[in-house]
């Protein structure tokens, strides 16, 4: 066996090993991403350990992620817009509770916060509270909203991608998919006529010398 053949076999072996390792790495990455992503659809869209509270007489039992985002962004300001009573929506968080009650009521170690939360929500029918579960009393006199889940329908048809949105994350990939399709379409629109013109020129018009120069360049680009 000559040195040339040995070198060729060695090069083929190295290339094969490299492509095999790369393929396996890509497959492992896809597997772990899919495994992590599929669990997304079993989770609540609301941040873990947080809950949404309303007055006991509020007829709303649940809100979608989109409705929650509109409320907390200030686009929805009346409960009637989401099927409730004709009352203005008041957002309540721990900051509002701290501003409404004195230190004696809140307690030195914030042990009085749950009672303050319960008291405030009990006297404000227009309020919607977003609190860490540790700040909500076990015998809360109001109502816990059913937390929205991340559904396949929302994932594929949702128009917003805000995974860090508060209080409910938005996982709509439709704009991302449509953006990819538009970029692909525009790339084809530009590249197709140029490619056809170049092919016709090389095969029918260009001289032998020009063809020898341009053909390797085009093959290299491809």
C-alpha positions as CSV (number, residue, x, y, z in Angstrom):
1,X,0.0,0.0,0.0
2,X,1.4,3.3,-1.1
3,X,1.7,6.3,1.2
4,X,-0.8,8.2,-1.0
5,X,-3.5,5.5,-0.6
6,X,-2.8,5.3,3.2
7,X,-3.2,9.1,3.4
8,X,-6.4,9.0,1.5
9,X,-7.9,6.2,3.7
10,X,-6.8,8.2,6.8
11,X,-8.4,11.3,5.5
12,X,-11.6,9.4,4.7
13,X,-11.6,7.9,8.2
14,X,-11.1,11.3,9.9
15,X,-13.9,12.9,7.8
16,X,-16.3,10.0,8.6
17,X,-15.5,10.1,12.3
18,X,-15.9,13.8,12.4
19,X,-19.3,13.7,10.6
20,X,-20.5,10.8,12.8
21,X,-19.6,12.7,16.0
22,X,-21.2,15.9,14.7
23,X,-24.4,14.0,13.7
24,X,-24.6,12.4,17.2
25,X,-24.0,15.7,18.9
26,X,-26.8,17.3,16.9
27,X,-29.2,14.4,17.7
28,X,-28.4,14.6,21.4
29,X,-29.0,18.4,21.4
30,X,-32.3,17.9,19.5
31,X,-33.4,15.2,22.0
32,X,-32.6,17.2,25.1
33,X,-34.2,20.4,23.7
34,X,-37.4,18.4,22.7
35,X,-37.4,16.7,26.1
36,X,-37.2,20.1,27.9
37,X,-39.6,21.8,25.6
38,X,-42.4,19.2,25.8
39,X,-42.6,19.7,29.5
40,X,-43.5,23.4,28.8
41,X,-47.0,22.4,27.9
42,X,-47.7,20.9,31.4
43,X,-46.6,24.1,33.2
44,X,-48.6,27.2,34.2
45,X,-47.9,30.3,32.2
46,X,-47.7,32.2,35.5
47,X,-44.4,32.5,37.3
48,X,-43.9,29.6,39.8
49,X,-45.0,30.1,43.4
50,X,-47.1,33.1,42.4
51,X,-50.9,33.4,42.4
52,X,-53.6,35.7,41.1
53,X,-56.3,36.9,43.5
54,X,-59.7,38.7,43.1
55,X,-62.6,39.7,45.2
56,X,-65.0,36.8,46.1
57,X,-67.9,38.5,44.2
58,X,-65.9,38.9,41.0
59,X,-67.5,36.7,38.4
60,X,-64.2,36.0,36.6
61,X,-62.8,32.6,37.4
62,X,-59.9,32.5,34.9
63,X,-58.1,34.7,32.4
64,X,-55.9,33.7,29.4
65,X,-52.3,34.7,29.2
66,X,-53.2,37.3,26.6
67,X,-55.9,38.8,28.8
68,X,-53.5,39.0,31.8
69,X,-50.8,40.6,29.7
70,X,-53.3,43.2,28.4
71,X,-54.4,44.0,32.0
72,X,-51.0,44.3,33.4
73,X,-49.8,46.4,30.4
74,X,-52.6,48.8,30.9
75,X,-54.4,48.0,27.6
76,X,-57.4,46.5,29.4
77,X,-58.7,48.8,32.2
78,X,-62.2,47.6,32.9
79,X,-63.5,44.2,34.0
80,X,-66.3,44.4,31.4
81,X,-63.7,44.0,28.7
82,X,-63.0,40.4,29.9
83,X,-66.5,39.4,30.7
84,X,-66.8,40.9,34.2
85,X,-68.7,43.7,35.9
86,X,-68.5,47.3,34.7
87,X,-65.7,48.2,37.2
88,X,-62.2,49.7,36.7
89,X,-59.4,47.2,37.1
90,X,-57.0,47.9,40.0
91,X,-53.7,46.1,40.0
92,X,-52.4,45.1,43.4
93,X,-49.0,43.8,44.2
94,X,-46.9,43.7,47.4
95,X,-45.8,47.4,46.7
96,X,-49.4,48.6,46.9
97,X,-50.0,46.6,50.1
98,X,-46.8,48.1,51.6
99,X,-48.0,51.6,50.7
100,X,-51.6,51.1,52.1
101,X,-50.6,49.6,55.5
102,X,-48.3,50.8,58.2
103,X,-45.3,48.9,59.7
104,X,-47.4,47.7,62.6
105,X,-49.9,46.0,60.4
106,X,-47.2,44.5,58.1
107,X,-45.1,43.2,61.0
108,X,-41.4,43.5,61.5
109,X,-40.7,40.3,59.5
110,X,-43.7,40.8,57.2
111,X,-45.7,38.2,59.0
112,X,-48.7,40.5,58.9
113,X,-48.7,40.8,55.1
114,X,-51.1,37.8,54.5
115,X,-53.8,39.4,56.7
116,X,-53.3,42.8,54.9
117,X,-53.6,41.1,51.5
118,X,-56.8,39.4,52.6
119,X,-58.2,42.6,54.1
120,X,-57.4,44.7,51.0
121,X,-58.8,42.2,48.5
122,X,-61.9,41.8,50.6
123,X,-62.8,45.5,50.4
124,X,-61.9,46.1,46.8
125,X,-64.1,44.3,44.3
126,X,-62.2,45.9,41.3
127,X,-58.8,44.6,42.4
128,X,-56.7,41.8,41.0
129,X,-53.7,40.8,43.1
130,X,-50.5,39.2,42.0
131,X,-48.6,37.8,44.9
132,X,-46.1,35.3,46.0
133,X,-48.0,32.4,47.5
134,X,-46.3,32.9,50.9
135,X,-48.1,36.3,51.2
136,X,-51.5,34.7,50.8
137,X,-53.3,33.4,53.9
138,X,-54.5,29.8,53.8
139,X,-58.0,30.9,54.6
140,X,-58.1,33.7,52.0
141,X,-61.6,35.2,51.9
142,X,-61.4,36.1,48.2
143,X,-61.0,33.9,45.1
144,X,-58.0,32.4,43.4
145,X,-58.0,32.7,39.6
146,X,-57.4,29.5,37.7
147,X,-53.9,29.9,36.3
148,X,-53.6,29.7,32.5
149,X,-51.7,26.8,31.0
150,X,-49.4,26.9,28.0
151,X,-51.4,25.1,25.3
152,X,-50.2,23.8,21.9
153,X,-52.8,26.1,20.2
154,X,-51.4,29.2,21.9
155,X,-47.8,28.0,21.1
156,X,-48.4,27.6,17.4
157,X,-51.0,30.4,16.8
158,X,-50.0,32.9,19.5
159,X,-48.9,36.3,18.2
160,X,-46.6,37.3,21.1
161,X,-43.3,35.9,22.2
162,X,-42.5,37.2,25.7
163,X,-41.2,34.3,27.8
164,X,-40.3,36.7,30.6
165,X,-43.6,38.6,30.7
166,X,-45.2,39.2,34.1
167,X,-47.5,37.8,35.3
168,X,-48.0,35.3,32.5
169,X,-45.4,34.3,29.9
170,X,-46.3,34.4,26.2
171,X,-45.0,31.6,24.0
172,X,-46.5,32.3,20.5
173,X,-44.2,31.2,17.7
174,X,-46.4,32.4,14.8
175,X,-44.5,35.7,14.3
176,X,-41.2,33.7,14.3
177,X,-42.4,31.2,11.8
178,X,-43.9,33.8,9.5
179,X,-40.7,35.9,9.7
180,X,-38.7,32.8,8.7
181,X,-41.0,32.1,5.8
182,X,-40.9,35.7,4.6
183,X,-37.1,35.8,4.7
184,X,-37.0,32.4,2.8
185,X,-39.5,33.7,0.2
186,X,-37.5,37.0,-0.3
187,X,-34.2,35.0,-0.6
188,X,-35.8,32.8,-3.3
189,X,-37.2,35.8,-5.1
190,X,-33.8,37.4,-5.3
191,X,-31.6,34.2,-5.8
192,X,-33.8,32.4,-8.3
193,X,-33.6,34.8,-11.3
194,X,-30.0,35.6,-10.6
195,X,-29.2,31.8,-10.6
196,X,-31.2,31.2,-13.8
197,X,-29.5,34.1,-15.6
198,X,-26.0,32.9,-14.5
199,X,-26.8,29.3,-15.6
200,X,-28.1,30.5,-19.0
201,X,-25.1,32.8,-19.5
202,X,-22.6,30.0,-18.6
203,X,-24.2,27.4,-20.8
204,X,-25.2,29.5,-23.8
205,X,-23.3,32.8,-24.0
206,X,-20.0,32.7,-22.1
207,X,-16.9,31.7,-23.9
208,X,-14.7,28.8,-22.9
209,X,-12.2,30.9,-21.1
210,X,-14.9,32.8,-19.1
211,X,-16.7,29.5,-18.3
212,X,-13.5,28.0,-16.9
213,X,-13.1,31.0,-14.6
214,X,-16.7,31.4,-13.4
215,X,-17.7,27.8,-13.1
216,X,-15.3,27.0,-10.2
217,X,-16.3,30.2,-8.4
218,X,-20.0,29.4,-8.6
219,X,-19.4,25.8,-7.5
220,X,-17.4,27.1,-4.5
221,X,-20.3,29.5,-3.6
222,X,-22.8,26.6,-3.9
